[in-house]
């Protein structure tokens, strides 16, 4: 316990006062009366310390006394020293006031100098920034926006970090985004002006590009022609050979003119300032917004493309409408091609191809629609030339144009249709102006003129002396010339279509076949059917078609000379002129037969028989003699026709006359016929037979032509001889004398005579001869009726 208290006392003396609490608490936590014992121990410790202090004081007391004594001695000297120091301090203060003033000035100057140095250093740091910003302002004023953007990048990356702590720098930094937006708006405005400008000038750009393409193509064609002539090839026009020297001179002049024209042709760069596009593209590239610019540019150009591709409603009326349409489209794609090649990524080949395919579909639809309204072949030909130049121009810029040439084949068919319509009018005019008489010539000069127009060869005509006549009329050489003109017109469309000579030859022959088989054939048929065309004109038409048919081989030679494709080639199309003119000739022949029969009907209608006459006049009827004289004159004209045609016409006329006379006898309105009328009618038939036997048209064998009247002859002989017993007995026998007499016909005529006999013999019925004749007529009528009834039952 004593050790514990000792330890506690040592802790209290050695530890900090803040830790005494726990130590004291341990005193109280010990056994009872421990506190008291501790206090006693503590008091003992305190007394020990007091004793030590007292010893210490006693040991140092003398020294302390000595020190006090020494201090008292120094006190007087210290007071003197204080007075001296105070006086010295006063004097120093008085003397240092001026120094202090100068020192303060020096300090102030030093501070100013330091500040100036600092300001100079800061200004030197700020000056490049300010100079660059001033340069930026100048570039903005001068509209050098791309340079301005580069200056902004330098300011932001290099200069602003040096002076970022200054307020003016913060203002500049805050102003840069606004300047960038201003530059974007200004450059976009310039781009819009550029787009508007090229929209307005697209036609001029396209016109220039098409002129360039046309000049290059003309130059190439001229060189090809020149090279061909060097190999001895000849050009034929109207069967005349163009002199080689003249060709070379013409080509030389044309080449010189083309060279001069090429020098005058401007390029697209000369017509359009593309700098706004470049600037805008660079600006948006620097701003990192290139995609926005590309999308905007492509969107606007697509809108412009739709406007350019929209044609005017009356475009098909004039070639200028088509030219303006094509030049605008060419101008548009020339600009796009230039943008494609001089910019990086603004437009791509895929974009231009897509745009061109869209445009091409629209162009083809527009051309197909508007060309269908064109009725003038010259306008269609000019349209074709424009399409070729348009296609060649864009092909030169790398755009595919095969579909345009396919469209040209459609337009070619339409062109041929317009040509056919035009030439139909030409043929109609030729036919209307023709006099349908052989061409008279009085001298050699006129003969050569006709021969130069139409390939006619006849040695007999050449031997004849002047004046003489060509067998054909004026329309034949005119038609031949116009067919050749049609071939030339058709050839014009085939030029520049990049087709082989074989294809061109095939196209020419097919179009010429259409002209012959459809247009000319239709005009001939319409001409033949016209009411005012008489028999003489029809005869001349047949002669004309014969000579036109013979001229077809010369037309084939003409096409061969143009295309240099031999007619012996396997796939060469033949001209169908032979069938065309044969059909026309057959139609004319049929019309001759029809009109001749109509003329016969007109004469027959003039017949005025007295069917109750008792005695004949003793001569043929006047109408019939006029008809026979007319037929003789007509058949004289037929001598120029082919033999079979004249013979057929003559046979047809005789048969129709025989049929008409037979119908006259058997007419249901005719109720009575006297024997005198039969005898008079027999006189007329005899004249018909005499006419037939006179051989009005040569070439008939024997009595072939007379057989046309055999039915009438046998019928009249039966009634004139009154040989009924022979008729009835031999009926149906091949050797019957009256083989061609039909029982029904005989019955009809006999009944008409029976009625007449009754009326004429009312008072003579008591005469025996008349009674016997009347009974005989009634008997024959009964037998004929039974014969007719038997025939009907058998049938």
C-alpha positions in Angstrom: 0.0 0.0 0.0 2.8 2.4 0.8 4.4 1.6 -2.6 1.1 2.3 -4.3 0.9 5.7 -2.7 4.4 6.4 -3.6 3.7 5.5 -7.2 0.6 7.7 -7.3 2.6 10.6 -6.0 5.2 10.2 -8.6 2.6 10.1 -11.3 1.0 13.3 -10.0 4.3 15.0 -10.1 5.4 13.8 -13.5 2.2 13.8 -15.5 0.2 16.6 -17.0 -2.5 18.1 -14.9 -5.1 16.9 -17.4 -4.3 13.3 -16.5 -4.4 13.8 -12.7 -8.1 12.9 -12.5 -7.8 9.2 -13.2 -4.8 8.9 -10.9 -6.7 10.5 -8.0 -9.7 8.4 -8.7 -7.6 5.3 -8.2 -7.0 6.6 -4.6 -10.6 6.6 -3.9 -11.2 3.3 -5.5 -8.8 1.4 -3.2 -9.6 0.1 0.3 -11.4 2.2 2.9 -9.2 4.6 4.8 -6.9 4.7 1.8 -7.7 8.3 1.3 -6.6 9.3 4.7 -3.4 7.4 4.4 -2.8 9.0 1.1 -3.4 12.4 2.4 -0.9 11.8 5.1 1.6 10.5 2.6 0.9 13.7 0.5 1.5 16.0 3.4 4.8 14.3 4.2 5.8 14.8 0.6 4.9 18.4 0.7 7.0 19.0 3.9 9.9 17.4 2.2 9.7 19.7 -0.7 9.3 22.8 1.5 12.5 21.8 3.2 14.3 21.5 -0.1 13.1 25.0 -1.2 14.2 26.5 2.0 17.7 25.0 1.6 17.8 26.3 -2.0 16.9 29.8 -0.9 19.4 29.9 1.9 22.1 28.8 -0.5 21.4 31.6 -3.1 20.5 34.5 -0.7 23.9 36.1 -0.6 24.3 36.3 -4.2 20.9 37.9 -4.6 21.9 40.5 -2.1 25.1 41.2 -4.0 23.1 41.6 -7.2 20.7 44.1 -5.8 23.6 46.1 -4.6 25.2 46.1 -8.0 21.9 47.1 -9.6 21.5 50.0 -7.4 25.0 51.2 -8.4 24.2 51.0 -12.1 20.9 52.8 -11.7 22.5 56.3 -11.9 24.5 55.5 -14.9 21.4 54.0 -16.6 19.5 57.2 -16.1 22.3 59.2 -17.7 22.4 56.8 -20.5 18.7 57.1 -21.0 18.9 60.8 -21.2 21.7 60.6 -23.8 19.9 58.0 -25.8 16.7 60.1 -25.8 18.7 63.1 -27.0 20.5 61.1 -29.6 17.2 59.7 -30.8 15.6 63.1 -31.0 18.6 64.4 -33.0 18.4 61.3 -35.3 14.7 61.8 -35.8 15.2 65.4 -36.8 18.0 64.5 -39.2 16.1 61.5 -40.8 12.9 63.4 -41.7 14.3 64.6 -45.0 15.8 61.2 -45.7 12.5 59.6 -45.0 10.9 61.9 -47.5 13.4 61.0 -50.2 13.2 57.4 -49.3 9.5 57.3 -49.7 9.9 59.0 -53.1 12.4 56.4 -54.0 10.1 53.6 -52.8 7.2 55.1 -54.8 9.4 55.3 -57.9 10.6 51.8 -57.5 7.0 50.6 -57.2 6.0 52.6 -60.3 9.0 51.2 -62.2 8.1 47.7 -61.1 4.5 48.3 -62.1 5.6 49.7 -65.5 7.8 46.7 -66.1 4.9 44.4 -65.2 2.5 46.3 -67.5 5.0 46.2 -70.3 5.4 42.5 -69.9 1.6 42.0 -69.8 1.1 44.2 -72.7 3.7 42.4 -74.7 1.8 39.2 -73.8 -1.5 40.8 -74.9 -0.4 42.6 -78.0 -0.2 39.4 -80.2 -3.7 38.6 -79.1 -5.0 42.0 -79.9 -3.2 42.0 -83.2 -4.7 38.6 -84.1 -8.1 39.8 -83.1 -7.7 43.0 -85.2 -6.6 40.8 -88.1 -9.8 38.7 -87.5 -11.9 41.9 -87.8 -10.1 42.9 -91.0 -10.7 39.5 -92.5 -14.3 39.6 -91.6 -14.6 43.1 -93.2 -12.8 41.8 -96.3 -15.1 38.7 -96.4 -12.2 36.4 -96.1 -14.2 34.0 -93.9 -12.1 30.9 -94.3 -9.0 32.8 -93.1 -11.0 34.4 -90.3 -11.9 30.9 -89.1 -8.3 29.8 -89.1 -7.4 33.0 -87.2 -10.1 32.1 -84.6 -8.5 28.6 -84.2 -5.1 30.2 -83.6 -6.6 32.7 -81.0 -8.3 29.9 -79.2 -5.5 27.3 -79.3 -2.4 29.6 -78.9 -3.1 33.2 -77.8 -6.1 33.1 -75.5 -4.5 30.8 -73.0 -1.8 33.5 -72.4 -4.3 36.1 -71.4 -7.3 34.1 -70.2 -7.2 35.9 -66.9 -8.2 39.2 -68.4 -11.7 40.4 -68.9 -11.2 41.6 -72.5 -10.1 38.0 -73.3 -13.3 36.7 -71.9 -15.2 39.1 -74.0 -13.3 38.0 -77.1 -13.9 34.4 -76.2 -17.6 35.0 -75.8 -17.7 36.9 -79.2 -16.1 34.1 -81.2 -19.2 31.8 -81.4 -21.3 34.7 -82.6 -18.7 35.5 -85.3 -18.8 31.8 -86.4 -22.5 31.9 -86.7 -22.3 35.1 -88.7 -19.8 33.5 -91.0 -22.1 30.4 -91.4 -25.0 32.7 -92.2 -23.0 34.8 -94.7 -21.5 31.8 -96.4 -24.9 30.2 -96.6 -26.3 33.3 -98.1 -23.5 33.4 -100.7 -24.3 29.7 -101.4 -28.0 30.5 -101.9 -27.0 33.3 -104.3 -24.8 30.9 -106.1 -27.5 28.3 -106.4 -29.9 31.0 -107.7 -27.3 32.2 -110.2 -26.6 28.8 -111.6 -30.3 28.1 -111.8 -30.7 31.2 -114.0 -27.7 30.5 -116.1 -28.1 26.7 -116.5 -29.4 27.2 -120.0 -26.3 29.2 -121.0 -24.0 26.7 -119.4 -25.8 23.8 -121.1 -25.8 25.6 -124.4 -22.1 26.2 -124.2 -21.4 22.5 -123.2 -23.7 21.3 -126.1 -21.8 23.5 -128.5 -18.5 22.1 -127.4 -19.8 18.6 -127.8 -21.3 19.4 -131.2 -18.0 21.0 -132.4 -16.0 18.0 -131.2 -18.3 15.6 -132.9 -18.3 17.6 -136.2 -14.6 17.7 -136.1 -14.4 13.9 -135.6 -16.9 13.3 -138.4 -14.9 15.5 -140.7 -11.7 13.7 -140.0 -13.4 10.4 -140.6 -14.7 11.6 -143.9 -11.3 12.8 -144.8 -9.7 9.5 -143.9 -12.4 7.7 -146.0 -11.6 9.7 -149.0 -7.9 8.9 -148.6 -8.9 5.3 -149.1 -10.8 6.1 -152.3 -14.3 5.9 -151.0 -17.0 7.9 -152.9 -20.1 9.7 -151.8 -23.2 9.4 -154.0 -26.0 11.9 -154.1 -28.8 11.5 -156.7 -26.5 9.0 -158.6 -23.9 11.8 -159.1 -20.4 11.4 -157.7 -19.0 14.4 -155.8 -15.4 15.2 -157.0 -12.7 14.3 -154.5 -10.9 17.7 -154.7 -14.1 19.5 -154.0 -14.7 17.3 -151.0 -11.3 18.0 -149.6 -11.7 21.7 -150.1 -15.1 21.7 -148.4 -13.8 19.6 -145.5 -10.7 21.9 -145.1 -12.9 25.0 -144.8 -15.3 23.2 -142.4 -12.4 22.1 -140.2 -10.9 25.6 -140.2 -14.3 27.1 -139.2 -14.7 24.5 -136.5 -11.2 25.3 -135.1 -12.2 29.0 -135.0 -15.5 28.2 -133.3 -13.8 25.9 -130.7 -11.5 28.8 -129.8 -14.5 31.0 -129.1 -16.3 28.4 -127.0 -16.2 29.2 -123.3 -15.8 26.6 -120.5 -18.1 26.2 -117.5 -15.4 27.8 -115.3 -15.6 30.9 -117.5 -19.3 31.2 -117.1 -19.7 30.3 -113.4 -17.8 31.5 -110.3 -17.6 28.4 -108.1 -15.8 30.2 -105.3 -18.9 30.6 -103.1 -19.2 26.8 -103.0 -15.5 26.3 -102.2 -15.6 28.9 -99.5 -18.8 27.6 -97.9 -17.5 24.0 -98.1 -14.2 25.0 -96.4 -16.0 27.1 -93.8 -18.3 24.3 -92.8 -15.4 21.9 -92.9 -13.4 24.1 -90.5 -16.5 24.4 -88.3 -16.9 20.7 -88.2 -20.4 20.9 -89.7 -19.6 19.6 -93.2 -22.4 17.1 -93.2 -25.0 19.8 -92.6 -23.6 21.7 -95.6 -23.6 18.6 -97.8 -27.2 17.7 -96.9 -28.4 21.2 -97.6 -26.5 21.5 -100.9 -27.9 18.1 -102.1 -31.4 18.9 -101.0 -31.4 22.3 -102.8 -30.0 20.8 -105.9 -32.6 18.1 -106.0 -35.3 20.7 -105.7 -33.6 22.6 -108.6 -33.4 19.4 -110.6 -37.1 18.9 -110.2 -37.8 22.4 -111.4 -35.4 22.0 -114.4 -37.0 18.7 -115.4 -40.5 20.2 -115.4 -41.2 21.2 -119.0 -43.4 24.0 -120.2 -46.8 23.0 -121.4 -46.2 24.3 -125.0 -42.7 22.9 -125.3 -43.7 20.6 -128.2 -44.8 23.6 -130.4 -41.3 24.9 -131.3 -37.8 23.5 -131.3 -36.7 26.4 -129.1 -38.9 24.9 -126.3 -37.0 21.6 -126.5 -33.6 23.4 -126.8 -34.3 25.4 -123.7 -35.3 22.3 -121.8 -32.2 20.3 -122.9 -29.8 23.2 -122.2 -31.1 23.7 -118.7 -30.7 20.0 -117.9 -27.2 19.8 -119.4 -26.2 23.0 -117.5 -27.4 21.4 -114.3 -25.4 18.2 -114.7 -22.3 19.9 -116.0 -22.2 22.0 -112.8 -22.7 18.8 -110.7 -20.0 17.0 -112.6 -17.6 20.0 -112.0 -18.5 20.0 -108.3 -17.9 16.2 -108.2 -14.4 16.5 -109.5 -13.2 19.7 -107.7 -14.6 19.1 -104.2 -13.9 16.3 -101.9 -17.1 14.6 -100.8 -19.6 17.4 -101.4 -21.2 15.2 -104.1 -20.3 11.6 -104.8 -20.5 9.5 -108.0 -23.3 7.4 -106.4 -25.3 10.7 -105.7 -24.9 12.0 -109.2 -25.8 8.6 -110.7 -28.9 8.4 -108.6 -29.8 12.0 -109.5 -29.2 11.2 -113.2 -31.3 8.0 -113.2 -34.1 10.0 -111.6 -33.7 12.7 -114.2 -33.4 10.3 -117.1 -36.7 8.6 -116.2 -38.4 12.0 -116.1 -36.8 13.2 -119.3 -37.8 10.1 -121.2 -41.4 10.4 -119.9 -41.5 14.1 -120.8 -40.1 13.5 -124.3 -42.3 10.5 -125.0 -45.4 12.6 -124.0 -44.5 15.8 -125.8 -43.1 14.3 -128.9 -46.4 12.5 -129.4 -48.0 15.9 -130.2 -45.4 16.7 -132.9 -47.0 16.4 -136.4 -44.3 18.2 -138.3 -41.5 15.9 -139.4 -39.0 18.8 -139.5 -39.7 19.5 -135.8 -39.3 15.8 -135.0 -36.0 15.7 -136.9 -34.7 18.8 -135.0 -35.9 17.1 -131.8 -33.9 14.0 -132.7 -30.8 16.2 -133.4 -31.2 17.9 -130.1 -31.5 14.6 -128.3 -28.4 13.2 -130.0 -26.4 16.4 -129.0 -27.9 16.2 -125.5 -26.9 12.5 -125.2 -23.4 13.0 -126.6 -22.8 16.0 -124.3 -23.8 14.1 -121.1 -22.0 11.0 -122.3 -18.9 13.0 -122.5 -19.3 13.9 -118.8 -19.6 10.2 -117.9 -23.4 9.8 -117.7 -25.0 6.7 -119.3 -27.3 7.6 -122.1 -28.3 4.2 -123.7 -31.9 4.7 -122.7 -32.0 8.0 -124.7 -30.9 6.2 -127.8 -33.6 3.6 -127.2 -36.1 6.4 -127.0 -34.8 7.7 -130.3 -36.0 4.4 -131.9 -39.5 5.1 -130.6 -39.3 8.7 -131.9 -38.0 7.3 -135.2 -41.2 5.4 -135.7 -43.1 8.5 -134.9 -40.9 10.5 -137.3 -41.7 7.9 -140.0 -45.4 8.3 -139.2 -45.2 12.1 -139.6 -43.2 11.6 -142.8 -45.8 9.2 -144.1 -48.6 11.8 -143.4 -46.6 14.6 -145.0 -45.9 12.5 -148.1 -49.5 11.4 -148.3 -50.4 15.1 -148.8 -47.5 15.4 -151.3 -48.9 12.4 -153.3 -52.4 13.7 -153.2 -51.2 17.0 -154.6 -49.3 15.2 -157.3 -52.4 13.2 -158.3 -54.6 16.3 -158.2 -52.3 18.2 -160.5 -51.8 15.3 -163.0 -53.6 15.5 -166.3 -53.5 11.7 -166.7 -52.2 11.8 -170.2 -48.9 10.7 -171.7 -46.0 13.2 -171.3 -45.4 15.0 -174.6 -41.9 15.9 -175.6 -40.9 18.0 -178.6 -37.1 18.0 -178.5 -34.1 16.2 -177.0 -33.7 18.6 -174.1 -37.2 17.8 -172.8 -36.5 14.1 -173.3 -33.3 14.3 -171.2 -35.1 16.3 -168.5 -37.7 13.5 -168.1 -35.0 10.8 -168.2 -33.0 12.5 -165.5 -36.1 12.5 -163.2 -37.3 9.0 -163.9 -35.3 5.8 -165.0 -37.2 5.1 -168.2 -35.7 2.8 -170.8 -37.5 2.1 -174.1 -35.4 1.5 -177.3 -38.5 1.9 -179.5 -39.3 5.3 -178.0 -35.7 6.4 -178.4 -35.8 5.6 -182.1 -39.0 7.6 -182.7 -38.7 11.1 -184.0 -39.8 14.2 -182.2 -42.5 15.1 -181.2 -43.2 11.9 -179.3 -44.8 10.9 -175.9 -43.8 8.9 -172.9 -46.4 6.3 -172.0 -46.7 7.5 -168.4 -48.1 10.8 -167.2 -46.4 13.6 -165.2 -47.2 12.1 -161.8 -44.8 9.1 -162.4 -41.5 11.1 -162.3 -42.8 13.3 -159.6 -43.7 10.3 -157.4 -40.4 8.7 -158.1 -38.5 11.9 -157.1 -40.7 12.2 -153.9 -40.0 8.6 -152.9 -36.2 9.4 -153.1 -36.8 12.6 -151.1 -38.6 10.4 -148.5 -35.6 8.1 -148.4 -33.3 11.1 -147.8 -35.6 12.5 -145.1 -35.7 9.0 -143.4 -31.9 8.9 -143.7 -31.6 12.2 -141.9 -33.1 10.6 -138.8 -30.8 7.6 -139.0 -27.6 9.8 -138.9 -25.7 10.1 -135.6 -27.6 7.2 -134.0 -24.4 5.2 -133.6 -25.9 2.4 -135.8 -24.1 0.2 -138.4 -24.7 0.6 -142.1 -26.6 -2.6 -142.2 -29.1 -1.4 -139.5 -29.4 2.0 -141.4 -30.0 0.1 -144.6 -32.7 -2.0 -142.9 -34.4 1.0 -141.5 -34.4 2.8 -144.8 -35.9 -0.2 -146.6 -38.6 -0.7 -144.0 -39.6 2.9 -143.9 -39.7 3.0 -147.8 -41.8 -0.2 -147.7 -44.3 1.6 -145.4 -44.4 4.5 -147.8 -45.1 2.3 -150.7 -47.4 -0.3 -149.2 -49.4 2.0 -146.9 -49.2 5.7 -147.9 -48.8 5.5 -151.7 -51.0 2.5 -151.9 -53.7 4.3 -149.9 -53.4 7.4 -152.1 -53.7 5.3 -155.2 -56.7 3.5 -154.0 -58.4 6.7 -152.9 -57.6 8.2 -156.3 -59.0 5.2 -158.1 -62.3 5.4 -156.1 -62.9 9.1 -156.7 -66.1 9.7 -158.7 -64.5 12.1 -161.1 -61.9 9.6 -162.3 -63.1 8.3 -165.5 -62.1 5.3 -167.6 -59.4 7.2 -169.5 -57.8 8.3 -166.2 -58.0 4.7 -164.9 -56.3 3.4 -167.9 -53.5 5.9 -167.4 -53.3 5.0 -163.7 -52.7 1.4 -164.7 -50.0 2.4 -167.1 -48.4 4.6 -164.4 -48.4 1.9 -161.8 -46.7 -0.5 -164.3 -43.8 1.9 -164.8 -43.6 2.7 -161.1 -43.4 -1.0 -160.4 -40.5 -1.3 -162.9 -38.7 1.6 -161.2 -38.6 -0.2 -157.8 -35.3 -1.9 -158.7 -33.8 1.5 -159.2 -35.0 2.6 -155.8 -33.3 -0.4 -154.3 -30.1 0.5 -156.1 -30.5 4.0 -154.8 -30.6 2.8 -151.2 -27.7 0.5 -151.8 -25.6 3.4 -153.1 -26.4 5.4 -149.9 -25.7 2.6 -147.4 -23.1 0.6 -149.4 -25.0 -2.6 -148.3 -25.3 -5.1 -151.2 -28.8 -6.4 -152.0 -27.4 -9.9 -152.0 -26.8 -9.7 -148.3 -28.8 -12.4 -146.5 -30.8 -10.1 -144.2 -31.4 -7.3 -146.7 -35.1 -6.3 -146.8 -36.6 -6.2 -150.3 -38.9 -3.4 -151.3 -42.6 -4.4 -151.6 -43.3 -2.0 -154.5 -44.2 -4.9 -156.8 -47.1 -6.0 -154.6 -48.2 -2.4 -153.9 -48.5 -1.4 -157.5 -50.0 -4.7 -158.4 -52.7 -4.2 -155.8 -53.3 -0.7 -157.1 -53.4 -1.9 -160.7 -55.9 -4.6 -159.7 -58.0 -2.1 -158.0 -57.9 0.2 -161.0 -58.8 -2.7 -163.2 -61.8 -3.5 -161.0 -62.8 0.1 -161.0 -62.6 0.1 -164.9 -64.9 -2.9 -165.0 -67.3 -1.2 -162.5 -67.3 2.1 -164.3 -67.6 0.5 -167.7 -70.6 -1.5 -166.5 -72.1 1.7 -165.0 -71.7 3.4 -168.3 -73.4 0.5 -170.0 -76.2 0.8 -167.5 -76.6 4.5 -168.3 -77.0 3.7 -172.0 -79.3 0.8 -171.3 -81.5 3.1 -169.2 -82.0 5.2 -172.3 -83.7 2.3 -174.1 -87.3 3.1 -175.1 -88.8 0.0 -176.6 -92.4 -0.2 -177.8 -93.1 -3.7 -176.4 -96.4 -3.8 -178.2 -95.2 -3.0 -181.7 -96.6 -5.2 -184.5 -93.6 -4.8 -186.8 -89.9 -4.0 -186.1 -88.3 -0.7 -187.3 -85.9 -2.5 -189.5 -82.8 -1.1 -187.8 -81.1 -1.4 -184.4 -82.1 1.0 -181.6 -80.3 4.3 -181.3 -79.2 3.9 -177.7 -77.5 0.6 -178.6 -75.6 2.0 -181.5 -74.4 4.9 -179.3 -73.3 2.3 -176.7 -71.4 0.3 -179.3 -69.7 3.4 -180.6 -68.7 4.3 -177.0 -67.3 0.9 -176.4 -65.3 1.0 -179.6 -63.7 4.3 -178.6 -63.0 3.1 -175.1 -61.5 -0.1 -176.2 -59.2 1.9 -178.5 -57.9 3.6 -175.4 -57.4 0.1 -173.9 -54.8 -0.7 -176.5 -52.1 0.8 -174.1 -53.2 -1.6 -171.3 -51.8 -5.0 -170.8 -53.5 -7.5 -173.1 -55.3 -9.5 -170.4 -56.7 -6.3 -168.8 -58.2 -5.1 -172.1 -59.6 -8.5 -172.9 -61.1 -8.9 -169.4 -62.6 -5.5 -169.6 -64.1 -6.2 -173.1 -65.4 -9.6 -172.0 -66.8 -8.1 -168.8 -68.6 -5.3 -170.7 -70.1 -7.8 -173.2 -71.3 -10.1 -170.5 -72.8 -7.2 -168.5 -74.5 -5.9 -171.6 -75.9 -9.4 -172.3 -77.1 -9.7 -168.7 -78.7 -6.2 -168.8 -80.6 -7.0 -172.0 -81.8 -10.3 -170.6 -82.9 -8.5 -167.4 -84.8 -6.0 -169.6 -86.8 -8.8 -171.2 -87.5 -10.5 -167.9 -88.3 -7.4 -166.0 -91.3 -8.1 -163.7 -92.8 -4.7 -164.5 -92.9 -5.6 -168.2 -96.2 -7.4 -168.6 -96.6 -7.8 -172.4 -94.2 -8.4 -175.3 -95.3 -8.5 -178.9 -93.5 -10.5 -181.6 -92.6 -7.3 -183.3 -90.9 -6.2 -180.1 -89.0 -9.5 -180.0 -87.9 -9.0 -183.6 -86.7 -5.4 -182.8 -84.8 -6.7 -179.8 -83.3 -9.4 -182.0 -81.9 -6.7 -184.3 -80.2 -5.1 -181.3 -78.7 -8.4 -180.2 -77.4 -8.9 -183.7 -75.6 -5.6 -183.5 -74.0 -6.7 -180.2 -72.9 -9.9 -181.8 -71.4 -8.0 -184.8 -69.5 -5.8 -182.3 -68.2 -8.9 -180.5 -67.2 -10.5 -183.8 -65.3 -7.4 -185.0 -62.6 -8.1 -182.3 -62.7 -4.7 -180.6 -59.8 -5.9 -178.4 -57.2 -8.1 -180.0 -56.3 -11.4 -178.5 -59.6 -13.4 -178.4 -59.6 -16.8 -179.9 -62.4 -17.6 -182.3 -65.8 -16.6 -181.2 -65.0 -16.4 -177.5 -66.3 -12.9 -177.2 -69.6 -13.8 -179.0 -70.3 -16.4 -176.4 -71.1 -13.6 -174.0 -74.4 -13.2 -175.9 -75.1 -16.9 -176.4 -77.9 -17.0 -173.8 -79.7 -14.2 -175.6 -79.1 -15.7 -179.0 -80.5 -19.1 -178.2 -83.5 -17.6 -176.4 -84.4 -15.2 -179.3 -83.8 -18.0 -181.9 -86.3 -20.1 -180.0 -89.0 -17.4 -180.2 -88.1 -16.3 -183.7 -88.3 -19.8 -185.2 -90.9 -21.0 -182.8 -89.2 -24.3 -182.5 -90.8 -25.5 -179.2 -91.0 -29.1 -180.2 -87.3 -29.3 -180.7 -86.6 -27.4 -177.5 -88.8 -29.6 -175.4 -87.6 -32.8 -177.1 -83.9 -32.0 -176.7 -84.0 -30.3 -173.3 -81.3 -31.6 -171.0 -79.3 -33.1 -173.9 -75.6 -31.9 -174.3 -76.1 -31.5 -178.0 -79.3 -29.5 -177.7 -79.6 -26.6 -180.0 -81.1 -24.5 -177.2 -78.9 -25.8 -174.4 -78.4 -22.3 -172.8 -82.2 -21.5 -172.6 -83.5 -21.9 -169.1 -87.1 -23.2 -169.0 -88.0 -20.6 -166.4 -86.7 -17.8 -168.6 -88.6 -19.2 -171.6 -91.8 -19.6 -169.6 -91.6 -16.0 -168.3 -91.1 -14.5 -171.8 -93.8 -16.8 -173.3 -96.4 -15.7 -170.7 -95.7 -12.1 -171.6 -96.3 -12.9 -175.3 -99.4 -15.0 -174.5 -101.0 -12.0 -172.7 -100.2 -9.8 -175.7 -101.7 -12.3 -178.1 -104.9 -12.4 -176.1 -105.4 -8.7 -176.3 -104.4 -8.3 -179.9 -106.6 -11.2 -181.1 -109.9 -10.5 -179.3 -111.7 -10.1 -182.6 -109.5 -12.6 -184.5 -110.1 -15.5 -182.2 -112.6 -16.9 -184.7 -109.8 -17.3 -187.3 -108.6 -20.8 -187.3 -104.9 -20.1 -187.6 -105.0 -17.7 -184.6 -106.9 -20.2 -182.6 -104.4 -22.9 -183.3 -101.5 -20.6 -182.4 -103.1 -19.6 -179.1 -103.7 -23.2 -178.3 -100.1 -24.0 -179.1 -98.9 -21.2 -176.8 -101.1 -22.5 -174.0 -99.9 -26.0 -174.6 -96.2 -25.0 -174.5 -96.8 -22.9 -171.4 -98.3 -26.0 -169.6 -95.4 -28.1 -170.7 -92.8 -25.5 -169.6 -94.6 -25.2 -166.2 -94.5 -28.9 -165.7 -90.8 -28.9 -166.7 -90.1 -26.1 -164.2 -92.0 -27.8 -161.5 -90.1 -31.0 -162.1 -86.8 -29.2 -161.9 -87.8 -27.6 -158.6 -88.9 -30.9 -157.1 -85.7 -32.5 -158.3 -83.7 -29.7 -156.6 
